[in-house]
Amino acid sequence: MKENGYKTKTKGVLTMVRVSESTLWNRSVKNMGAVHPALKDKVRYIIHRAYIEGINVQISSGYRSNAEQTRLYNQGRSTSGNIVTNAKAGQSVHNYGLAVDYFLTNTSGSSAVWTVNRDWRRVAQIAKSLGFTWGGDWSSFKDYPHIDLSGGYGWRDLKAGKRARHLLNEGVTQEGHSGWEVFQMQLQLRKAGYDISTDALFGPGTEKALKQFQKDAGLSADGYFGPNTQKSLKNGKVVTESEGKTKEEKHMEKNIFICNAAIDAVSAYKAVVRNDGVIKFRSNAEDAKVFAEDTIYIVGGGKAGIKVGAGKVVDLSGRNAEETAQNVVKYFNLV
């Protein structure tokens, strides 16, 4: 039973219901407006990646008209409020649909969190892996919510029509692209039985796996994810070595980190990234058996209630969240 953003458990303990990933995305789409399609695609992955690491991130703004830019520039100068930008109309990357601002939310998604903490910086790190510039790295005027795909071009260059095209996923999905579409393709290839990292980056490893799939499917092995390849992969081509396995075994992740709460996911995210893992929350993991190729790590809450289908189990749970975090750091030798 849900009451005012809380879910009542049978023992009468109220726990916060986490906002859904789709809600964060839908709100962000509304706030972004008419941004470049490649930016929108990459932001979709940022929200997803952060979410599975226990971080709720939402976009607050995207495309800005010149009139809106003027209003913001005047704030703290000729109108009330604090100064939030040094850019006049036409002088912001936002005016060209190549920038967004983000913030974090609390667990339920009901309020914004503006503290530039480890989670905030982790979101910036994910963004930078996809080619974004982060305003928090600027020296003259740090703009921590800001990420953009300017690629080093200034507003005069953008006004003249110049673009960092290598960041904008131009043409058919191919090596050098990154974002949600690449991530979805990688997931499909992995489900079809190919050994591939699902990092949303179309690098040499992804190209190699895609070409192998194309070859196996009788297609031209050109490394481009065009219409024929999309159609063939969607039809569920599976390589011979995976035949005879159960559905769960075919789709197993290498390492799974079952986290009791969002704070446990934050403590585990370095280990997750370094060990090719994924995060599952206990509330979901208790619904069915958990299958892992290698190891299932319990991060908070203990082993009780977790049903294991495949994989060894390592329980890193402590008496509280702080002790659990210490166990994770010690076990994985994190710094």
N, C-alpha and C positions, 0 to 999 in steps of 0.2 A: 504494500500500500504506500502510495506517495503522498506526502503532506508538505506543501510549501518548499519543494526542492529537496526533501528528505525521503528516504525509504525506511519504513519501519520493519525491522526484522522480528522474527518470532519471539526472541528473547526480550523484546522491548527496547533494543538498542537502536538509536537513530544514526544512520550513516548517510553522508552526503552522496547524492546521485550525480555521477559525473556527466557533464554535458556531452552530447554525442559529437563525433567527428563531423558528421554531415551538417549539424547545426552550425558549427564553427565555420565550415566551408560556405554554407548558404549565406550566412551573415557577411562573410568576406566578399563574396561575389557581388552582393548588393553594394557594399562600401567601395569596392574597387572601381566600378564604373567601366568606362571604355578604355581599358589598358590594352597593351599589345597582347595578342593571343599567346605568344611564347612566355611572357611574364605570367600570365594567368595560369598556364600549364605548370610552370615551375612552382608557383605559389601553392597550387593544389598538392604537390608532393611535399613541400615544406610543412604544411599543416598536418599531412598524414604522418610524416616521419616524426615530427615533434609529438604527435598524439600517442604513437605507440611507445614513445620514450617517457610518457607520463606528463607531457607538457601541453597545456591548452594555449594555442596561439590563434589570434584573430587579426584580420586586416582592418585598420580603421579608415584608411583613405587610399586612393589610387590616382586615377586621372583627375587633373584639376584644370578647370577653364581659367582663362586669363582673369576673368572677373573674380573668381574664387581666390586666385593667387594674390590679387590686389588686396582683397579683404584680409587675408592672412598677414600680408606684409604690413598693412596699416595697424594691425593689432599690436598694442604696446607702444605705438608711435603716435598716431592721430586718433586711435580709438582705445578703449579700456582693455586691460589684459596684459599678459606677459608677451614679450617678443618671442615668436616661435620660428621665424625664418628671416634670412637676409636676402632672399630672392624676390625680385619684383616679377611682374607678369612677363612670361616668356623666358624667365631666367631659371626656372626650376625644371628638373627632369620630369617631375609630375605633369607638367604641361604638355609633355610629349608621349604620355601613356607608358613610360618606361620605369616608373617607380611606385612603390607602395610604402605605407607606414604600418607597423604592427604593434601589438601589445599582447600581454598575457592575460588570462582570466583565472578566476578562482575555480575550484573543482566543479561547481555547478554551472559555471559560465555566466553567472548572474552579475558579476562585477569585474571591472578591469584591474589589472595589477601592473603598475608602471615601474616597479623596482627593477633596476638593471642588475639582475643577479645571475647565478650560474645558468639557470634555465633560459634567461633572456639571451645570454651570450651563446648558448648552445643553438638556439634558433638562428642566430647570425651565422654561426659556423655552418649549419646546414645550407643556408642561403648562399654563402660564399662558395661552397662546393659545387653549386649549380651556376656559378659565374656572376653572382650578384656582388655589387660593391655595398659595404655597410657603412652608414653614417657614423657609427661608433668608432671607426678607424680614422676619421678625419682629425686633423690637428688643430685647425683654426676654429671650427664651430662643430662640436660633436652633436650629431643628431641620431641618438640611439634607436629610435623607432624606424629609421629610414633604411631601405634597401633598394637598389636600382640596377638596371642593366645598361647603364651608359657606356660601359666598357672603356672608361677613361675620357670619353668625349665631353667637352664642356657645352654649356647651353648655346653658345654661338655656333658650334659645330652641328648640334642637333637642329637648330633653327635653319641651318643651311642644307639640311637633309642627310647629314652623315649619320650612320648607324653602325654599331658593333655587330655586324651581321652574323659573326661566328657564334654569338650568344643567343640568337633569335630563332633557332630551329627552322631555318628556311628550307623549303623543299620537302621531299619525302623523308621520313624518319631514317636517319643514317648516323654513321660515326661522327662524333662531335656534338650531337644533340644531347639534351638532358631534360629531365622533368617527369611529369606524370605519365605522358604517353610512352616514354621509354621504359618507365617502371612497369607499366601494364604489359608491355611486350615482353620484358624480362620475366615477369610472373608467368605468362603463358608459355614461354620457352621452358621455364623450370618445371611447370606442371606437365609439360610434354616429355620430360625426362632428361633435359639437357642441363649440364653442369654450368651454372651461370650465377653470377652475383646479382642480387636485386637492389642495386644502389642508385638507380635512376640515371646512371651515366653511361652513355653509349660509347664505350671505349673498345680497344682491340679484343678483349675477351668476349664482349657482347657480339661484336661483329663476327668473330670466329664461330660462336654458337649459332648465330642466325644463318650464316652461310652453310653450316653443317645441316641445319634443319632444312634449308632450301634444297640442298643436295639430296637429302633423304626423301624429301617430298616430290622430287622430280622437277623442281623449279630451277630457274637460272640462279646460280649462287653468286649474286651480285652484292649481297650485304645491305640491300635497301629494303626497308619494311614497306613495300608497296602494296597495292590492292590485292594482287594474287597471293602474296605471302600472308597478308592479313587474313584472307578468306581461308587459306589452307590451315593456318595455325588455329584459327577459331574453330575449325572442324574437329580439332582435338587429336592431331597426329601425335602418337606416342611411340618412342623408339622401343625396339624389341627387348632391351635389357630390363625394362620396367614392367613388362607384361607379366601377369600372374600375381602381381602385388595387389593388396587391398587399396582402396581409395586413399585411406589415411597414410599408408606407407608410401604411396607415390608422391604425396604432397607434404612429406615430412620436412620440417625445418631441421637444420643441423643441431642448433642449441636453442632451448626455450627457457626463458626466464619468467617464472610465475611470480608476479609481484602482488603483495597483499594490498598495497595502496599506492597512490601517486608518488608519495615521498620515497617509497622503496624503488619505484621505477627510475626516479632521478638518481638514486644511489647506484643503480645497476647499469646505467646507460653506457658508461665507458666500457664495461665488461661486455655488454651486448654488442657494441660496435666492433670491438677487438676480436670477438669470438664468433662472428658471423651468426648472431643470434636474433631472436625476436622476443618481444615482450607480450605476455598474456597476463591479464589481470585475473586474480583468483575467482572473482564473481563469474567470469566466463569459463575458466579452466575447470571449475567444478561441475560443469554441465555435461561433460563427456570425457572419454579417455584422452590422454595427452600422448602424442607420438613425437619422438625426436630421434634423429639419426644418431646423435651422440649423447648429449646430457640434458636433463631437465633440472634447472636450478630453482630451488624454492627460496624466494627473497621475501621473507616475512610471513608470519602466520603458521608456519610448520607444515608438515606433510599430510596431516589429517585432512581428509576430504578430497585429496588429489588422486585420481585414478590414472595409472600409468599404462599406456598401451605398448610403448617401446621407448628404450633409452634408460640409461642409468640415472639415479636421482642423487643430487647433492643438496642438502638442506642447509642454507646459510642464515636461517632465521635466528634472530636474537630475542631477548626479552622485550625489546622495544625497537623503534625505528632506528635510533642512534646506534645501538649495538648491532643491528642487522647491517647497517652501512659499514661499520668497522669490520664485520665478518667478510663482506664483499671485497673491501680494499685489501684485507690480509690474504684472502684466498687467491685473488687474481693478481696480487702484487701491484696494485694500482698506485699511482702517485698523484 
